[in-house]
């Protein structure tokens, strides 16, 4: 089997699993967006993903995105999904359409500054470390609302939802309460209707646990390993 067939087959399997999980979710009518995580993958592999019908490419590192951006060419929609340092914003401000990892005032202010120079806001997700893991970035649950109140006053940023990187468990049922808590937070913020803040996207779930994430309300998943497995 050729590699492009492998990627195509893997994506079809992921889409089938997502559809099955969506039927068990709080909003079975809501589509789920798949972000292809392309850390360490080549431009050629990314082009195969695009050809298989997944247009959203998520890169963890700014330098990798810059190295691949021109080589991949048209057809890709780029997201930054990893930790973003304030001093790297200037390199990607005109290239990405969604930052998944907004979680500090310094990053918010630098994004706001750069995007005002470009004349349009950057869509962002606020990263929440709901499991309070020391090894992960993201805001503590109790800090999310004050952060949103601050960011809502920055015209260069448009918050579109929340992102979470859950702890890894061999048994994915163990992560279900964390996804459920994220969904509850997402709903609570939505109900507050903070001016300038939209709760449209809940990005959670990766190759290992995306089915559970979708069942618990995720409408965006970030999948790499299972997409590229030969």
C-alpha positions as CSV (number, residue, x, y, z in Angstrom):
1,X,0.0,0.0,0.0
2,X,1.4,3.4,-0.9
3,X,1.9,6.1,1.7
4,X,-0.8,8.4,0.3
5,X,-3.3,5.5,0.5
6,X,-2.3,5.0,4.1
7,X,-2.9,8.6,5.0
8,X,-6.2,8.6,3.1
9,X,-7.3,5.4,4.8
10,X,-6.3,6.7,8.2
11,X,-8.2,10.0,7.7
12,X,-11.3,8.0,6.6
13,X,-11.1,5.9,9.8
14,X,-10.7,9.0,12.0
15,X,-13.7,10.6,10.3
16,X,-15.8,7.4,10.8
17,X,-14.8,7.4,14.5
18,X,-15.6,11.1,14.9
19,X,-19.1,10.5,13.4
20,X,-19.8,7.7,15.8
21,X,-18.6,9.7,18.8
22,X,-20.5,12.8,17.7
23,X,-23.8,10.8,18.0
24,X,-23.1,10.4,21.7
25,X,-22.1,14.0,22.3
26,X,-24.1,16.9,23.8
27,X,-24.6,18.3,20.3
28,X,-24.9,15.4,17.9
29,X,-25.8,17.9,15.1
30,X,-22.6,19.9,15.4
31,X,-19.8,19.2,13.0
32,X,-16.3,18.4,14.4
33,X,-13.2,20.0,12.8
34,X,-10.1,17.9,12.4
35,X,-6.7,19.6,12.7
36,X,-3.8,17.7,11.2
37,X,-0.9,17.8,13.6
38,X,2.2,17.9,11.4
39,X,5.1,18.3,13.8
40,X,8.2,16.6,12.2
41,X,6.1,15.8,9.0
42,X,7.4,16.8,5.5
43,X,5.7,19.2,3.1
44,X,5.0,16.2,0.9
45,X,3.1,14.5,3.7
46,X,1.2,17.6,4.4
47,X,0.2,17.8,0.7
48,X,-1.1,14.3,1.0
49,X,-3.3,15.3,3.9
50,X,-4.7,18.2,2.0
51,X,-5.4,15.9,-1.0
52,X,-7.3,13.6,1.4
53,X,-9.6,16.4,2.4
54,X,-8.2,17.8,5.6
55,X,-7.3,21.5,5.0
56,X,-6.3,22.6,8.5
57,X,-2.7,22.1,9.4
58,X,-1.6,22.5,13.0
59,X,2.1,23.2,13.8
60,X,3.6,23.2,17.3
61,X,6.6,25.3,16.5
62,X,6.9,28.6,14.7
63,X,10.2,27.6,13.0
64,X,8.7,24.4,11.6
65,X,5.7,26.3,10.2
66,X,8.0,28.9,8.5
67,X,10.1,26.1,7.0
68,X,7.1,24.4,5.5
69,X,4.8,27.3,4.7
70,X,6.0,28.1,1.2
71,X,6.8,24.5,0.3
72,X,3.3,23.3,1.1
73,X,1.8,26.1,-1.0
74,X,-1.9,27.0,-1.4
75,X,-4.7,24.9,0.0
76,X,-3.6,24.8,3.6
77,X,-5.1,26.8,6.5
78,X,-2.5,27.1,9.2
79,X,-3.0,27.0,13.0
80,X,-0.4,27.3,15.8
81,X,-1.3,24.7,18.4
82,X,1.9,24.7,20.5
83,X,3.2,27.2,23.1
84,X,3.8,30.5,21.4
85,X,6.4,32.9,22.7
86,X,5.7,36.6,22.4
87,X,8.9,37.3,20.5
88,X,7.8,34.8,17.8
89,X,4.4,36.4,17.1
90,X,5.8,38.7,14.4
91,X,6.8,35.7,12.2
92,X,3.4,34.1,12.1
93,X,0.9,37.0,12.4
94,X,0.3,37.1,8.7
95,X,0.3,33.3,8.2
96,X,-1.9,31.6,10.7
97,X,-5.7,32.0,11.1
98,X,-6.0,30.5,14.7
99,X,-3.7,30.5,17.7
100,X,-4.8,27.6,20.0
101,X,-2.5,28.6,22.9
102,X,-3.3,32.0,24.2
103,X,-2.5,31.9,27.9
104,X,-0.6,34.9,29.1
105,X,-1.0,38.7,29.2
106,X,2.3,39.3,27.5
107,X,1.3,37.1,24.5
108,X,-2.1,38.7,24.4
109,X,-0.6,42.2,24.2
110,X,2.0,41.3,21.6
111,X,-0.7,39.6,19.4
112,X,-2.9,42.7,19.9
113,X,0.0,45.0,18.8
114,X,0.9,43.0,15.8
115,X,-2.6,42.4,14.6
116,X,-3.6,46.1,14.9
117,X,-0.6,46.8,12.6
118,X,-2.0,44.3,10.1
119,X,-5.5,45.8,10.5
120,X,-7.5,42.8,11.5
121,X,-7.8,40.7,14.7
122,X,-6.3,37.2,15.3
123,X,-8.7,34.4,16.2
124,X,-7.5,32.7,19.3
125,X,-8.4,29.9,21.7
126,X,-7.6,30.3,25.4
127,X,-5.5,27.4,26.7
128,X,-6.8,26.0,30.0
129,X,-4.8,23.6,32.2
130,X,-7.8,22.2,33.8
131,X,-5.9,19.2,35.3
132,X,-3.4,21.6,36.8
133,X,-0.4,19.8,35.4
134,X,3.0,21.4,36.2
135,X,4.4,20.1,32.9
136,X,1.8,21.9,30.8
137,X,1.1,25.5,29.8
138,X,-2.4,27.0,30.2
139,X,-4.5,29.0,32.7
140,X,-5.8,27.5,35.9
141,X,-9.6,27.2,35.7
142,X,-10.2,30.1,38.2
143,X,-8.0,32.4,36.1
144,X,-9.9,32.0,32.9
145,X,-12.7,34.6,33.4
146,X,-10.4,37.4,34.6
147,X,-8.1,36.7,31.6
148,X,-11.1,36.8,29.2
149,X,-12.2,40.1,30.7
150,X,-8.7,41.6,30.1
151,X,-8.5,40.2,26.5
152,X,-12.0,41.3,25.6
153,X,-10.6,44.9,25.7
154,X,-7.9,44.2,23.1
155,X,-9.1,44.9,19.5
156,X,-6.4,42.9,17.9
157,X,-7.6,39.6,19.5
158,X,-10.9,37.7,18.9
159,X,-11.3,34.9,21.3
160,X,-13.3,32.0,19.7
161,X,-13.2,29.4,22.4
162,X,-11.0,27.2,24.6
163,X,-8.3,24.6,24.2
164,X,-7.1,21.9,26.5
165,X,-4.3,19.4,26.4
166,X,-5.4,16.5,28.7
167,X,-3.2,14.2,30.7
168,X,-2.3,10.9,29.0
169,X,-3.9,7.8,30.3
170,X,-3.7,4.4,28.8
171,X,-7.3,3.9,29.7
172,X,-9.0,6.8,27.9
173,X,-12.0,6.6,30.2
174,X,-9.8,8.1,32.9
175,X,-9.7,11.4,30.9
176,X,-13.4,11.6,30.4
177,X,-14.0,13.7,33.7
178,X,-11.4,16.2,32.5
179,X,-13.1,16.7,29.1
180,X,-16.5,16.9,30.8
181,X,-15.2,19.7,33.2
182,X,-13.8,21.6,30.2
183,X,-17.1,21.4,28.4
184,X,-18.9,22.7,31.5
185,X,-16.5,25.6,31.7
186,X,-17.0,26.3,28.0
187,X,-20.8,26.4,28.5
188,X,-20.6,28.6,31.7
189,X,-18.5,31.2,29.8
190,X,-20.8,31.0,26.8
191,X,-23.8,31.8,29.1
192,X,-22.1,34.9,30.5
193,X,-22.0,36.5,27.0
194,X,-18.9,38.5,27.6
195,X,-18.8,41.3,25.0
196,X,-16.1,40.5,22.4
197,X,-15.7,36.9,23.5
198,X,-17.2,34.1,21.5
199,X,-17.5,30.5,22.7
200,X,-17.7,28.7,19.3
201,X,-14.7,26.3,19.5
202,X,-13.8,23.7,22.1
203,X,-10.5,22.2,21.0
204,X,-9.6,19.1,22.9
205,X,-8.7,15.5,22.2
206,X,-5.7,14.1,20.3
207,X,-4.8,10.8,18.5
208,X,-5.1,8.7,21.7
209,X,-8.4,10.2,23.1
210,X,-10.2,12.2,20.5
211,X,-13.3,9.9,20.5
212,X,-13.8,10.5,24.2
213,X,-13.3,14.2,23.7
214,X,-15.9,14.4,21.0
215,X,-18.4,12.4,23.1
216,X,-17.9,15.0,25.8
217,X,-18.4,18.0,23.6
218,X,-15.2,18.8,21.7
219,X,-15.9,20.3,18.2
220,X,-12.3,20.5,17.2
221,X,-9.7,17.7,17.6
222,X,-5.9,17.7,16.9
223,X,-4.8,14.5,15.4
224,X,-1.3,13.6,14.2
225,X,0.1,10.2,15.1
226,X,-3.0,8.2,14.0
227,X,-3.2,10.1,10.8
228,X,0.3,9.3,9.7
229,X,0.7,5.7,11.0
230,X,1.8,3.4,8.2
